Amino acid sequence: MARVVSLYRHPIKGLTPESVDSVTVQPDGRIAGDRVLAFRFADAAVPEVRDGIDHWPKAKGLSLQDFPSLATLQTTYDDERQRVRIDVGGSPLVEAGLDDSGRARLSEAVTEFVLTTPEGRRLQRPGRLPLIVVGDGTTSRFQDRARGYVSVHSRASVSALGDALGAGIDDRRFRSNVVIDDAAAWSELDWSGPVTVGQIVFEAAGVIVRCLATHANPDTGVRDAKVLTTLTSSFDQDEPTLGRLLLPGGGGTHARGEWSGGVIRIGDEVHTRVA
């Protein structure tokens, strides 16, 4: 039986995940505390709102796709105190709250760090500085897609990719919220209809087409694995695909419009249907 073996949330868009024992899925389908903050470029437009839902393309601010060295930063977020701590190499880079002075300290510290990395010149392009810390620290709003979702992949799929690459591959490269085990490699790509994780019923939505962020080693920030070309060449994929999106719904008491959220925990069983 497939089961949940790892859970992650990403408090700051583009920065590292926090490994947690449980996640709360909100009524909008997003993970509480996930992507509640972001570092926005100075000239980027404010987040768009489409049908009442925020939409945050990667090009608006710092992201692993363009700044792989961000992977070396370790982020911790205290929801209750609304304080962010960012470490690098096991040493503190900055710790601050989300008041005006705290946001300024966060922006200054991260700017100084990025400018010392191989991607520093990208941050010096016109209109990008100063970085602005956006988000209220509570609302999960800085996802790539306008609609709320939970992302999931199987450990077996990552293992198969690692075998093709001839190297160990860490789940964190794929920035999923949920990692499952005891499921066949690539089986998540064939899910159809409802997907039950613990007590929550989801709808299997689109598969996840990957970007250059997956090339960055989550410990070193170096692009050391050609994930995209390996997915298409070794597994005969039209687009580099790994993982699945889950949307709230799936019928019954969790039908869209009636769903009030729930909790996913390590060890929860995963029940699926294959097309």
Phi and psi restraints in degrees (value plus and minus 20) as a CYANA .aco file:
   2 ALA   PHI     -83.1   -43.1
   2 ALA   PSI     125.7   165.7
   3 ARG   PHI    -168.5  -128.5
   3 ARG   PSI     139.6   179.6
   4 VAL   PHI     -99.4   -59.4
   4 VAL   PSI     107.1   147.1
   5 VAL   PHI    -136.7   -96.7
   5 VAL   PSI     -39.1     0.9
   6 SER   PHI    -167.6  -127.6
   6 SER   PSI     126.4   166.4
   7 LEU   PHI    -153.9  -113.9
   7 LEU   PSI     119.7   159.7
   8 TYR   PHI    -158.0  -118.0
   8 TYR   PSI     128.6   168.6
   9 ARG   PHI    -151.0  -111.0
   9 ARG   PSI     134.7   174.7
  10 HIS   PHI    -142.9  -102.9
  10 HIS   PSI      70.9   110.9
  11 PRO   PHI     -78.2   -38.2
  11 PRO   PSI     -57.9   -17.9
  12 ILE   PHI    -133.9   -93.9
  12 ILE   PSI     103.7   143.7
  13 LYS   PHI     -71.6   -31.6
  13 LYS   PSI     106.4   146.4
  14 GLY   PHI      67.2   107.2
  14 GLY   PSI     -30.1     9.9
  15 LEU   PHI    -123.3   -83.3
  15 LEU   PSI    -194.5  -154.5
  16 THR   PHI     -93.4   -53.4
  16 THR   PSI     137.2   177.2
  17 PRO   PHI    -103.0   -63.0
  17 PRO   PSI     138.6   178.6
  18 GLU   PHI    -122.9   -82.9
  18 GLU   PSI     109.6   149.6
  19 SER   PHI    -103.0   -63.0
  19 SER   PSI     107.3   147.3
  20 VAL   PHI    -151.5  -111.5
  20 VAL   PSI     143.4   183.4
  21 ASP   PHI    -106.6   -66.6
  21 ASP   PSI     -40.9    -0.9
  22 SER   PHI    -173.6  -133.6
  22 SER   PSI     135.4   175.4
  23 VAL   PHI    -152.2  -112.2
  23 VAL   PSI     126.3   166.3
  24 THR   PHI    -119.6   -79.6
  24 THR   PSI     103.3   143.3
  25 VAL   PHI    -111.9   -71.9
  25 VAL   PSI      99.8   139.8
  26 GLN   PHI     -98.2   -58.2
  26 GLN   PSI     145.2   185.2
  27 PRO   PHI     -76.6   -36.6
  27 PRO   PSI     -46.3    -6.3
  28 ASP   PHI    -102.5   -62.5
  28 ASP   PSI     -18.6    21.4
  29 GLY   PHI      71.5   111.5
  29 GLY   PSI     -22.9    17.1
  30 ARG   PHI    -116.7   -76.7
  30 ARG   PSI     138.5   178.5
  31 ILE   PHI    -102.6   -62.6
  31 ILE   PSI     110.3   150.3
  32 ALA   PHI     -80.9   -40.9
  32 ALA   PSI     112.9   152.9
  33 GLY   PHI      61.4   101.4
  33 GLY   PSI     -16.5    23.5
  34 ASP   PHI    -118.2   -78.2
  34 ASP   PSI     102.5   142.5
  35 ARG   PHI      34.8    74.8
  35 ARG   PSI      31.4    71.4
  36 VAL   PHI    -113.0   -73.0
  36 VAL   PSI     -29.7    10.3
  37 LEU   PHI    -156.0  -116.0
  37 LEU   PSI     139.9   179.9
  38 ALA   PHI    -176.4  -136.4
  38 ALA   PSI     135.7   175.7
  39 PHE   PHI    -119.9   -79.9
  39 PHE   PSI      87.8   127.8
  40 ARG   PHI    -114.8   -74.8
  40 ARG   PSI     120.0   160.0
  41 PHE   PHI     -85.6   -45.6
  41 PHE   PSI     131.2   171.2
  42 ALA   PHI     -78.6   -38.6
  42 ALA   PSI     -59.2   -19.2
  43 ASP   PHI    -116.4   -76.4
  43 ASP   PSI     -14.0    26.0
  44 ALA   PHI     -94.7   -54.7
  44 ALA   PSI     122.3   162.3
  45 ALA   PHI     -87.1   -47.1
  45 ALA   PSI     135.1   175.1
  46 VAL   PHI     -82.9   -42.9
  46 VAL   PSI     135.6   175.6
  47 PRO   PHI     -73.5   -33.5
  47 PRO   PSI     116.6   156.6
  48 GLU   PHI     -94.7   -54.7
  48 GLU   PSI     132.1   172.1
  49 VAL   PHI    -142.5  -102.5
  49 VAL   PSI      99.5   139.5
  50 ARG   PHI    -139.3   -99.3
  50 ARG   PSI      97.6   137.6
  51 ASP   PHI      34.4    74.4
  51 ASP   PSI      18.5    58.5
  52 GLY   PHI      61.5   101.5
  52 GLY   PSI     -15.0    25.0
  53 ILE   PHI    -140.1  -100.1
  53 ILE   PSI     113.7   153.7
  54 ASP   PHI     -92.4   -52.4
  54 ASP   PSI     129.3   169.3
  55 HIS   PHI    -153.2  -113.2
  55 HIS   PSI     111.5   151.5
  56 TRP   PHI    -153.1  -113.1
  56 TRP   PSI      68.8   108.8
  57 PRO   PHI     -84.2   -44.2
  57 PRO   PSI     128.9   168.9
  58 LYS   PHI     -78.4   -38.4
  58 LYS   PSI     -50.7   -10.7
  59 ALA   PHI     -86.6   -46.6
  59 ALA   PSI     -30.2     9.8
  60 LYS   PHI     -95.9   -55.9
  60 LYS   PSI     -40.2    -0.2
  61 GLY   PHI    -186.5  -146.5
  61 GLY   PSI    -182.5  -142.5
  62 LEU   PHI     -83.8   -43.8
  62 LEU   PSI     114.6   154.6
  63 SER   PHI    -171.5  -131.5
  63 SER   PSI     136.5   176.5
  64 LEU   PHI     -85.3   -45.3
  64 LEU   PSI     -45.1    -5.1
  65 GLN   PHI     -79.0   -39.0
  65 GLN   PSI     -60.3   -20.3
  66 ASP   PHI    -126.1   -86.1
  66 ASP   PSI     -37.9     2.1
  67 PHE   PHI    -150.2  -110.2
  67 PHE   PSI      50.6    90.6
  68 PRO   PHI     -80.5   -40.5
  68 PRO   PSI     -44.9    -4.9
  69 SER   PHI     -84.1   -44.1
  69 SER   PSI     -36.6     3.4
  70 LEU   PHI     -77.9   -37.9
  70 LEU   PSI     -43.5    -3.5
  71 ALA   PHI     -82.7   -42.7
  71 ALA   PSI     -41.2    -1.2
  72 THR   PHI     -99.3   -59.3
  72 THR   PSI     -30.2     9.8
  73 LEU   PHI    -104.4   -64.4
  73 LEU   PSI     115.2   155.2
  74 GLN   PHI    -126.0   -86.0
  74 GLN   PSI     101.1   141.1
  75 THR   PHI    -127.0   -87.0
  75 THR   PSI     114.2   154.2
  76 THR   PHI    -148.4  -108.4
  76 THR   PSI     113.9   153.9
  77 TYR   PHI    -146.4  -106.4
  77 TYR   PSI     105.6   145.6
  78 ASP   PHI    -115.9   -75.9
  78 ASP   PSI      84.1   124.1
  79 ASP   PHI     -81.4   -41.4
  79 ASP   PSI     -65.0   -25.0
  80 GLU   PHI     -86.3   -46.3
  80 GLU   PSI     -62.7   -22.7
  81 ARG   PHI    -109.6   -69.6
  81 ARG   PSI     -29.7    10.3
  82 GLN   PHI      31.5    71.5
  82 GLN   PSI      36.1    76.1
  83 ARG   PHI    -143.9  -103.9
  83 ARG   PSI     118.4   158.4
  84 VAL   PHI    -129.7   -89.7
  84 VAL   PSI     114.1   154.1
  85 ARG   PHI    -142.5  -102.5
  85 ARG   PSI     111.3   151.3
  86 ILE   PHI    -144.4  -104.4
  86 ILE   PSI     102.6   142.6
  87 ASP   PHI    -130.1   -90.1
  87 ASP   PSI     136.4   176.4
  88 VAL   PHI    -160.9  -120.9
  88 VAL   PSI     106.2   146.2
  89 GLY   PHI      42.5    82.5
  89 GLY   PSI       8.3    48.3
  90 GLY   PHI      62.8   102.8
  90 GLY   PSI     -19.6    20.4
  91 SER   PHI    -136.2   -96.2
  91 SER   PSI     127.2   167.2
  92 PRO   PHI     -87.7   -47.7
  92 PRO   PSI     112.7   152.7
  93 LEU   PHI    -113.4   -73.4
  93 LEU   PSI     -66.4   -26.4
  94 VAL   PHI    -183.5  -143.5
  94 VAL   PSI     128.0   168.0
  95 GLU   PHI    -158.7  -118.7
  95 GLU   PSI     107.7   147.7
  96 ALA   PHI    -179.9  -139.9
  96 ALA   PSI     140.3   180.3
  97 GLY   PHI    -108.2   -68.2
  97 GLY   PSI    -191.8  -151.8
  98 LEU   PHI    -126.0   -86.0
  98 LEU   PSI      -0.7    39.3
  99 ASP   PHI     -95.6   -55.6
  99 ASP   PSI     157.7   197.7
 100 ASP   PHI     -79.8   -39.8
 100 ASP   PSI     -63.9   -23.9
 101 SER   PHI     -88.6   -48.6
 101 SER   PSI     -56.8   -16.8
 102 GLY   PHI     -86.3   -46.3
 102 GLY   PSI     -62.0   -22.0
 103 ARG   PHI     -83.0   -43.0
 103 ARG   PSI     -58.0   -18.0
 104 ALA   PHI     -84.6   -44.6
 104 ALA   PSI     -60.2   -20.2
 105 ARG   PHI     -85.6   -45.6
 105 ARG   PSI     -62.0   -22.0
 106 LEU   PHI     -81.3   -41.3
 106 LEU   PSI     -66.9   -26.9
 107 SER   PHI     -81.4   -41.4
 107 SER   PSI     -64.7   -24.7
 108 GLU   PHI     -83.4   -43.4
 108 GLU   PSI     -65.0   -25.0
 109 ALA   PHI     -86.0   -46.0
 109 ALA   PSI     -64.5   -24.5
 110 VAL   PHI     -89.5   -49.5
 110 VAL   PSI     -57.6   -17.6
 111 THR   PHI     -80.1   -40.1
 111 THR   PSI     -67.8   -27.8
 112 GLU   PHI     -80.5   -40.5
 112 GLU   PSI     -59.6   -19.6
 113 PHE   PHI     -84.3   -44.3
 113 PHE   PSI     -70.9   -30.9
 114 VAL   PHI     -81.8   -41.8
 114 VAL   PSI     -56.9   -16.9
 115 LEU   PHI     -84.8   -44.8
 115 LEU   PSI     -39.8     0.2
 116 THR   PHI    -109.4   -69.4
 116 THR   PSI     -25.2    14.8
 117 THR   PHI    -113.0   -73.0
 117 THR   PSI     147.7   187.7
 118 PRO   PHI     -78.9   -38.9
 118 PRO   PSI     -41.2    -1.2
 119 GLU   PHI    -113.4   -73.4
 119 GLU   PSI     -13.8    26.2
 120 GLY   PHI     -75.6   -35.6
 120 GLY   PSI     -54.8   -14.8
 121 ARG   PHI     -83.1   -43.1
 121 ARG   PSI     -48.5    -8.5
 122 ARG   PHI     -86.7   -46.7
 122 ARG   PSI     -53.1   -13.1
 123 LEU   PHI     -94.1   -54.1
 123 LEU   PSI     -38.7     1.3
 124 GLN   PHI    -108.1   -68.1
 124 GLN   PSI     -18.4    21.6
 125 ARG   PHI     -85.4   -45.4
 125 ARG   PSI     130.5   170.5
 126 PRO   PHI     -73.6   -33.6
 126 PRO   PSI     115.1   155.1
 127 GLY   PHI      67.4   107.4
 127 GLY   PSI     -23.5    16.5
 128 ARG   PHI    -110.4   -70.4
 128 ARG   PSI     -49.1    -9.1
 129 LEU   PHI    -127.7   -87.7
 129 LEU   PSI     126.6   166.6
 130 PRO   PHI    -100.7   -60.7
 130 PRO   PSI     130.6   170.6
 131 LEU   PHI     -87.4   -47.4
 131 LEU   PSI     124.7   164.7
 132 ILE   PHI    -142.2  -102.2
 132 ILE   PSI     104.8   144.8
 133 VAL   PHI     -99.3   -59.3
 133 VAL   PSI      97.2   137.2
 134 VAL   PHI    -137.0   -97.0
 134 VAL   PSI     137.8   177.8
 135 GLY   PHI      90.9   130.9
 135 GLY   PSI     129.2   169.2
 136 ASP   PHI    -111.9   -71.9
 136 ASP   PSI     -20.4    19.6
 137 GLY   PHI      61.2   101.2
 137 GLY   PSI     -20.0    20.0
 138 THR   PHI    -146.4  -106.4
 138 THR   PSI     -64.0   -24.0
 139 THR   PHI    -101.8   -61.8
 139 THR   PSI     103.7   143.7
 140 SER   PHI    -100.2   -60.2
 140 SER   PSI      84.1   124.1
 141 ARG   PHI    -157.3  -117.3
 141 ARG   PSI     -24.6    15.4
 142 PHE   PHI    -127.8   -87.8
 142 PHE   PSI      22.4    62.4
 143 GLN   PHI    -101.1   -61.1
 143 GLN   PSI     144.4   184.4
 144 ASP   PHI     -92.1   -52.1
 144 ASP   PSI     -44.5    -4.5
 145 ARG   PHI    -132.9   -92.9
 145 ARG   PSI     132.2   172.2
 146 ALA   PHI     -89.9   -49.9
 146 ALA   PSI     -50.7   -10.7
 147 ARG   PHI    -115.6   -75.6
 147 ARG   PSI     123.3   163.3
 148 GLY   PHI     -88.3   -48.3
 148 GLY   PSI     123.9   163.9
 149 TYR   PHI    -177.5  -137.5
 149 TYR   PSI     145.5   185.5
 150 VAL   PHI    -136.5   -96.5
 150 VAL   PSI     113.0   153.0
 151 SER   PHI    -120.8   -80.8
 151 SER   PSI     122.9   162.9
 152 VAL   PHI    -165.3  -125.3
 152 VAL   PSI     124.4   164.4
 153 HIS   PHI    -164.6  -124.6
 153 HIS   PSI     143.1   183.1
 154 SER   PHI    -116.4   -76.4
 154 SER   PSI     123.7   163.7
 155 ARG   PHI     -82.3   -42.3
 155 ARG   PSI     -52.1   -12.1
 156 ALA   PHI     -85.7   -45.7
 156 ALA   PSI     -54.9   -14.9
 157 SER   PHI     -85.0   -45.0
 157 SER   PSI     -62.6   -22.6
 158 VAL   PHI     -85.9   -45.9
 158 VAL   PSI     -58.4   -18.4
 159 SER   PHI     -84.4   -44.4
 159 SER   PSI     -61.3   -21.3
 160 ALA   PHI     -83.5   -43.5
 160 ALA   PSI     -60.0   -20.0
 161 LEU   PHI     -84.4   -44.4
 161 LEU   PSI     -62.1   -22.1
 162 GLY   PHI     -81.0   -41.0
 162 GLY   PSI     -59.9   -19.9
 163 ASP   PHI     -81.7   -41.7
 163 ASP   PSI     -61.5   -21.5
 164 ALA   PHI     -87.3   -47.3
 164 ALA   PSI     -52.6   -12.6
 165 LEU   PHI    -102.3   -62.3
 165 LEU   PSI     -38.7     1.3
 166 GLY   PHI      52.2    92.2
 166 GLY   PSI      10.8    50.8
 167 ALA   PHI    -174.2  -134.2
 167 ALA   PSI     133.0   173.0
 168 GLY   PHI     -89.8   -49.8
 168 GLY   PSI     115.5   155.5
 169 ILE   PHI    -140.9  -100.9
 169 ILE   PSI     110.0   150.0
 170 ASP   PHI    -107.4   -67.4
 170 ASP   PSI     118.3   158.3
 171 ASP   PHI     -74.9   -34.9
 171 ASP   PSI     -50.9   -10.9
 172 ARG   PHI     -83.8   -43.8
 172 ARG   PSI     -40.4    -0.4
 173 ARG   PHI     -77.8   -37.8
 173 ARG   PSI     -48.7    -8.7
 174 PHE   PHI    -117.8   -77.8
 174 PHE   PSI     -23.8    16.2
 175 ARG   PHI      34.1    74.1
 175 ARG   PSI      12.9    52.9
 176 SER   PHI     -99.0   -59.0
 176 SER   PSI     136.1   176.1
 177 ASN   PHI     -98.9   -58.9
 177 ASN   PSI     -55.0   -15.0
 178 VAL   PHI    -148.5  -108.5
 178 VAL   PSI     111.5   151.5
 179 VAL   PHI    -137.8   -97.8
 179 VAL   PSI     111.6   151.6
 180 ILE   PHI    -136.3   -96.3
 180 ILE   PSI     136.4   176.4
 181 ASP   PHI    -147.8  -107.8
 181 ASP   PSI     155.2   195.2
 182 ASP   PHI      39.6    79.6
 182 ASP   PSI      14.2    54.2
 183 ALA   PHI    -151.0  -111.0
 183 ALA   PSI     125.2   165.2
 184 ALA   PHI     -85.0   -45.0
 184 ALA   PSI     128.3   168.3
 185 ALA   PHI     -75.3   -35.3
 185 ALA   PSI     113.4   153.4
 186 TRP   PHI      50.6    90.6
 186 TRP   PSI     -16.8    23.2
 187 SER   PHI     -83.1   -43.1
 187 SER   PSI     -49.4    -9.4
 188 GLU   PHI     -84.0   -44.0
 188 GLU   PSI     -42.5    -2.5
 189 LEU   PHI     -92.7   -52.7
 189 LEU   PSI     -37.2     2.8
 190 ASP   PHI    -124.1   -84.1
 190 ASP   PSI     -16.3    23.7
 191 TRP   PHI     -80.8   -40.8
 191 TRP   PSI     124.3   164.3
 192 SER   PHI    -160.3  -120.3
 192 SER   PSI     119.8   159.8
 193 GLY   PHI      55.5    95.5
 193 GLY   PSI    -170.5  -130.5
 194 PRO   PHI     -91.3   -51.3
 194 PRO   PSI     126.3   166.3
 195 VAL   PHI    -146.1  -106.1
 195 VAL   PSI     103.0   143.0
 196 THR   PHI    -125.0   -85.0
 196 THR   PSI     103.6   143.6
 197 VAL   PHI    -138.1   -98.1
 197 VAL   PSI      89.7   129.7
 198 GLY   PHI      43.5    83.5
 198 GLY   PSI    -138.5   -98.5
 199 GLN   PHI    -123.5   -83.5
 199 GLN   PSI     -14.4    25.6
 200 ILE   PHI    -122.4   -82.4
 200 ILE   PSI     112.6   152.6
 201 VAL   PHI    -121.7   -81.7
 201 VAL   PSI     104.3   144.3
 202 PHE   PHI    -134.0   -94.0
 202 PHE   PSI     151.4   191.4
 203 GLU   PHI    -129.1   -89.1
 203 GLU   PSI     107.0   147.0
 204 ALA   PHI     -89.0   -49.0
 204 ALA   PSI      95.5   135.5
 205 ALA   PHI    -125.0   -85.0
 205 ALA   PSI    -165.1  -125.1
 206 GLY   PHI     -89.5   -49.5
 206 GLY   PSI     138.4   178.4
 207 VAL   PHI     -98.8   -58.8
 207 VAL   PSI     144.9   184.9
 208 ILE   PHI    -123.3   -83.3
 208 ILE   PSI      93.8   133.8
 209 VAL   PHI    -105.0   -65.0
 209 VAL   PSI     107.2   147.2
 210 ARG   PHI    -109.7   -69.7
 210 ARG   PSI     141.8   181.8
 211 CYS   PHI    -145.3  -105.3
 211 CYS   PSI    -195.4  -155.4
 212 LEU   PHI     -84.4   -44.4
 212 LEU   PSI     -35.3     4.7
 213 ALA   PHI     -76.0   -36.0
 213 ALA   PSI     -50.6   -10.6
 214 THR   PHI     -92.2   -52.2
 214 THR   PSI     -33.7     6.3
 215 HIS   PHI     -97.1   -57.1
 215 HIS   PSI     -37.8     2.2
 216 ALA   PHI    -101.5   -61.5
 216 ALA   PSI     105.5   145.5
 217 ASN   PHI     -83.2   -43.2
 217 ASN   PSI     106.5   146.5
 218 PRO   PHI     -89.5   -49.5
 218 PRO   PSI     -28.8    11.2
 219 ASP   PHI    -123.2   -83.2
 219 ASP   PSI     -58.8   -18.8
 220 THR   PHI    -122.4   -82.4
 220 THR   PSI     -40.1    -0.1
 221 GLY   PHI      55.6    95.6
 221 GLY   PSI     -11.5    28.5
 222 VAL   PHI    -113.1   -73.1
 222 VAL   PSI     118.2   158.2
 223 ARG   PHI     -97.9   -57.9
 223 ARG   PSI      76.6   116.6
 224 ASP   PHI    -139.4   -99.4
 224 ASP   PSI      -9.9    30.1
 225 ALA   PHI    -165.8  -125.8
 225 ALA   PSI     105.9   145.9
 226 LYS   PHI    -104.8   -64.8
 226 LYS   PSI      52.8    92.8
 227 VAL   PHI     -84.1   -44.1
 227 VAL   PSI     -66.3   -26.3
 228 LEU   PHI     -83.8   -43.8
 228 LEU   PSI     -70.8   -30.8
 229 THR   PHI     -89.2   -49.2
 229 THR   PSI     -49.6    -9.6
 230 THR   PHI     -89.2   -49.2
 230 THR   PSI     -59.7   -19.7
 231 LEU   PHI     -82.0   -42.0
 231 LEU   PSI     -61.1   -21.1
 232 THR   PHI     -98.8   -58.8
 232 THR   PSI     -56.6   -16.6
 233 SER   PHI    -105.0   -65.0
 233 SER   PSI     -62.1   -22.1
 234 SER   PHI    -103.2   -63.2
 234 SER   PSI     -43.6    -3.6
 235 PHE   PHI    -140.4  -100.4
 235 PHE   PSI      -7.1    32.9
 236 ASP   PHI      34.4    74.4
 236 ASP   PSI      24.2    64.2
 237 GLN   PHI    -115.4   -75.4
 237 GLN   PSI     122.8   162.8
 238 ASP   PHI     -89.8   -49.8
 238 ASP   PSI     -56.8   -16.8
 239 GLU   PHI    -151.2  -111.2
 239 GLU   PSI     130.3   170.3
 240 PRO   PHI     -88.2   -48.2
 240 PRO   PSI      85.5   125.5
 241 THR   PHI    -144.4  -104.4
 241 THR   PSI     112.1   152.1
 242 LEU   PHI    -176.3  -136.3
 242 LEU   PSI      98.4   138.4
 243 GLY   PHI      84.4   124.4
 243 GLY   PSI     153.1   193.1
 244 ARG   PHI    -160.1  -120.1
 244 ARG   PSI     130.3   170.3
 245 LEU   PHI    -117.3   -77.3
 245 LEU   PSI     117.9   157.9
 246 LEU   PHI    -138.0   -98.0
 246 LEU   PSI     110.3   150.3
 247 LEU   PHI    -131.3   -91.3
 247 LEU   PSI     128.9   168.9
 248 PRO   PHI     -81.6   -41.6
 248 PRO   PSI     116.9   156.9
 249 GLY   PHI     117.1   157.1
 249 GLY   PSI    -174.5  -134.5
 250 GLY   PHI      90.0   130.0
 250 GLY   PSI     -17.0    23.0
 251 GLY   PHI      82.3   122.3
 251 GLY   PSI     156.0   196.0
 252 GLY   PHI      43.4    83.4
 252 GLY   PSI    -166.0  -126.0
 253 THR   PHI     -90.4   -50.4
 253 THR   PSI     -31.6     8.4
 254 HIS   PHI    -122.1   -82.1
 254 HIS   PSI      -2.6    37.4
 255 ALA   PHI     -79.6   -39.6
 255 ALA   PSI     125.9   165.9
 256 ARG   PHI     -75.1   -35.1
 256 ARG   PSI     117.2   157.2
 257 GLY   PHI      76.7   116.7
 257 GLY   PSI     -39.5     0.5
 258 GLU   PHI    -137.2   -97.2
 258 GLU   PSI     -21.6    18.4
 259 TRP   PHI    -105.4   -65.4
 259 TRP   PSI     115.2   155.2
 260 SER   PHI    -136.6   -96.6
 260 SER   PSI     -12.0    28.0
 261 GLY   PHI      78.6   118.6
 261 GLY   PSI    -195.0  -155.0
 262 GLY   PHI     156.0   196.0
 262 GLY   PSI    -193.4  -153.4
 263 VAL   PHI    -144.3  -104.3
 263 VAL   PSI     117.0   157.0
 264 ILE   PHI    -130.2   -90.2
 264 ILE   PSI     115.9   155.9
 265 ARG   PHI    -146.8  -106.8
 265 ARG   PSI     133.3   173.3
 266 ILE   PHI     -75.7   -35.7
 266 ILE   PSI     114.1   154.1
 267 GLY   PHI      74.9   114.9
 267 GLY   PSI     -32.0     8.0
 268 ASP   PHI     -79.9   -39.9
 268 ASP   PSI     120.4   160.4
 269 GLU   PHI     -98.8   -58.8
 269 GLU   PSI     131.4   171.4
 270 VAL   PHI    -140.8  -100.8
 270 VAL   PSI     101.6   141.6
 271 HIS   PHI    -134.9   -94.9
 271 HIS   PSI     108.7   148.7
 272 THR   PHI    -155.0  -115.0
 272 THR   PSI     149.9   189.9
 273 ARG   PHI    -147.4  -107.4
 273 ARG   PSI     116.7   156.7
 274 VAL   PHI    -124.0   -84.0
 274 VAL   PSI     116.6   156.6
